[in-house]
Amino acid sequence: MTQVTRRLATVLAFSALLTAPRSAYSSESGGWYPGFEDAQRSASDSGQPLLLHFHATYCGPCRRMNREVFGEPDVQQRLRNGIAAAEVDVSEHPEIAQRYGASTVPRDVVVFPDGSIETVNVGFMPRAAYMSMLASIADRGYTMAAARQRQLDLQRQSDQQITPEPAQAIVATDSGDDAPNDTADVSRTEDDSVLGLEGFCPVRLHEDREWVKGSPEFTDTHHGVVYYFSGQKELQEFRYNKDKYAPQNLGCDTVVLSSEQQAVAGRIKYGAFFDGRLYLFSSFENRKEFKAHPLRYTHIRHAIKVDQLVGQRFQ
């Protein structure tokens, strides 16, 4: 089995783990799993963080969160993205509340894939802050899962006496003629993390189609990739909706992914925006095909990790 084939198999397996648990949701669930056991089982199977929201019918702040936070469609969607979440009524399940130290409500507790347990919120939290918290939880879980998978891959390579390939960075671009020059140079931060968009601000790129350099003073992470921002406003916009501003499918060529089931990295000079999202492609022909039939390639989402792309890395 070749190196590329092994990587592709890992990508497809990881994708199945992420997407399969969603069938446990009902149309009326509001993003929550039916119960604690369902969410716990899904988190264990998928490697996602388990989020427990403790509440009670007698709790005023809990009722307020139901009205002002959990009824919003974007919050419900965020609960389904990289998290297995369940509500726990402390009056009905005091043993679960005691197990996780939920002495007051509302309270949010997370069990991360590495087994660590953290109380991430106590009391009423506004919608925007709760959305940011959910995004941070999903990112931490993703980073832990990616690190665990890298460790398994390295162990497998060692067992098979395979020399790991050199590390490559991920860079990205807009499709405009004034985009920065394409490059295969490693793009990393001072702590050797992968730097997204070569340090350009993804919010300014998305909103204004402008290449504006970000600053390490304003930094956030999405799926293991570090992004710089031109200011605090842009940073907050990104945290509110990271999937909106980051390249889709981790910048993988969507045409190749859909037709050949291969995770091939796109190039910075072959980019296109569709429905408010940035897509990158490995050739002019694939970009042209996408622009002619965009719905053919955007209705299916794939789970791809930073270190599993074949070819030049771009993010």
N, C-alpha and C positions, 0 to 999 in steps of 0.2 A: 504494500500500500504506500503510495507516494505521500510526501509531506503535505501537498495541496489537498489530496483526498482526505487525509486525516483531519485537516483543519475544517474542510467542508462538512465532514461528518459531525464534528463537534458543534459547528454553527447550527446545523439542522436540528441536532438533539437539544441544544440550548433553547432554540426557538420553540420546539415542541413543549418543553417544560414551562416556558413563559406563557404560552397561549392556551394550553390545555385547561388549566384551572378556571379560566373565565366562564366555562360552561356552568359552574356552580352558582353563578349569579342569576337571579330572576329579573324580569323587567321592572319589578317593583322594589328591588333591593336597595336602590339608592347608592350602589357601590359597595355595600357591606355583604359579607358572606352570611348565610342563614344563621350560623351560630359559631361559638368559640371553637368547637371541635372541627368544623368544616374549614375555618380559616387556618387553624393550627396544622391540619393535614395538608392543606394547599401550600402553606409556607414551607413545610418540611419537604414536600415533593418538588417544589420549584426552586428552592433556595432563596426565596424572597423574605424580607422582614415581615414579622407578624405584628400588626398594629391592633391594640385593644383600647377601645374608647369606653371607659367606665362612666355610667350615668345612673340616674334614678328618676322615677316619676315625680317625686316630691321636690326635685332640685330645680330651682328657678333658672340658674345659668345654663343648666342642661337643656331646658325647654327653649331658651333663647338661642342656643347653638343649633337646635333642630330647625328653628324658624329662619335664622339669618345665615347659617353656614351650610348645614347638611342638605338643605333643600335646593341648593344651587347646582345646576347641571355640571359646571366646570369642576366643582368639588367632588361630585360623584364620579366623574371621569378620572380625576386625579387619584381617587381611592382605588381604582382598578389598574393603575399604571405602576407596576413594579412593587406592589404592596398587597399582602393578604390581610384585609381589615375586617374586624367584627366589633359590634357593640355588645357590651356586657352590662346588664342591669344588676347592680350590686344587691338589690333586695331579693332578686330571684337566684343569684349565684354568689352568695357570700363567700363560698370556699375559693372561687376564682379570684375574687377581690382580695381576699386575705393572702393568697399565694403571690399576688403581684403588688402587694402593698398599697392597694387603692383604699386608703382610709378616708379620703374626701373625694367628692365629685363636683364637676366633671374632671376627669383625669385621663391622660393618654399615656400608655406604656407600650414600648416597642421591644420585641425580642428579635435581635439581629441574627443573621445566619451563623455568626461565630459563637452564638449562645449567650452573648452579653444581653443584659436587660437594663433598659433605661426608662425613667419617667421623663417624657419630653414636654409635657404640658400639665399644668394644674390650674383649674378655673376657666372662665370664659375666654375664648380666643377669637378675634375677628376673622372674617373670611380670608382676607389677603394673607394674614399671618399664618393661618392654618394651611393654606395652599403652599406657602413657602416651606413650612415645616414638612408637609407630605413629600414635596420634591426632594428635600434634603435627606429624608429617611430612605426614599427610593434610591438616591444616588449612593448613599453609604452602603446599602445592601448590594447594589450593583458592583461597587468597588470591591467589597468583600468576596462576592461570588467570582469576579474576574480574577482576583488574586489567588483564590483557591483553585480555579481552573488552570491558571498559569503554573501553579505548583504541581498539579497533577500532570500537566503536559511535560514539564521539565523532568518529572520522575519517570514518565513513560519514555521520553527521549533517552534518559540515562539507562533505563532498562534495555532499550533496543540499540544502545550505542549510536545514537543519532546526534550529530553536532547541531545545536540550535542555530537558527538563522540570525544574522545581525539584526539588532533592533532598528526599526524604522519609525519615523515620526509621521503624524497625520497633519496635513495642511489643507486649506480650503480656499475657495474663491467664488466670486460672482461670475456671471456669464458675460458681463460687459466688456467692451474693448479696452477700457481703461483699468482693468483688473491688474494686480501685480503679476510679475512674470512667474510662470510655472517653475517649480523647483523640486528637487528630490532631496534637498538638504534636510538633515535632522532638525526639527523645530521643537525645542524643549525649554522648560522653565529652569530656574536656578536649582531647584530640588530634583531635576531630571524627570519631571512629569511631562506628559505629552501636551504641547501647547496648541490650542485650537485656532484655526484661521490665521496662523502665523502672527498672532498678537493683535490682529485687527478686531475692532468691536463688532460682534455679530448683530447687535441691535441697530447700529447705524447702517450696517450693510443691508439689513432687512427693510428698515423703515425708509431710508433715504437713498439706497443703492450707492452709498459712498464708502470708500475705503478709508476709515479713520483709525489710526493707531490707538490701541487701548493702553492702559497703565496697570502695572502690577499692584498699584494701590487699590484697584477695583477688580477683584478676582472672584470667580466662582467655577464650580466643576460640574460637568454633566457627562454621565456614563464614562468616567475615568479620564475625560479630557478637560484641561484647564483653559478657561477663556478670560481674556482681559477686556475691560470696558473703558469707554472714554469718560465716564463720570458715574456718580452715584445714581442718577436717574436711570441711566441705561442698565446699570447693574440690577436695580429693583425690577425693571421691566423684564429682564431675562429670568430672574428668579420666579416671577409670577407665571411664566409660561416658557419653560426651557425648550420644550419640543417644537415650539413655534420658530425659534431663532436658530437652532442647531441644524446642520445639514441632515436630511432624511436618510434613514437606513445607514447611519454612521458614514454618510458620504459614499456608500457603495453604489456602483452602477446598477440602477434599478432594472434596466432592460436585460442585462446579463443575469442578474439574480432571478428575475421572473422566468426567463426562457431557458436558462442553463443550470439554475440552482448553484451558481458559483458566486462567492463573495469577492468580486473584483473591484478594487478601488478606482474611483473616478479621477479625473484630472481637473486641475483648477481652471483650465481654459475651456472646458466643456461643461458649463453649468447652466441651469435654467430654473426660473421660479414658476411654480404652478400652484394655484389655490393658496397663495401665501406661504409656500414652503420651498426651500432650496434643495434641488436635486443636482448631483454631479455624475458625469458619465466618463467612460474610458475612451470614447472616440466621438468624432463629429457625427458619424453615421448613427450612433446610438442616441445622441442628443436629438437629432432630427427625427428619428423614429418615435422618441418619447413625446416630442412636441406635436407630432401628427396624431398620436393615440395616447394621450396622457392617462385617461381613465383605465386603460388596459394595465397600467403599471403602478397605479397608486391605490388600488382597492385592497391590496394585501400588504400587511406590515410584517417585517422580518426582524428577528432579534439577532444582532451582530455585535461582537465585542471588538475592542480596539485592536487587539493583537491577533485577529483572525482574518484580516483582509489580505487578499492576494494582490501583489503588485505594489505600485507606489502608494504610500499613505498620504492622506491629505487633510483632514479635519481642520 
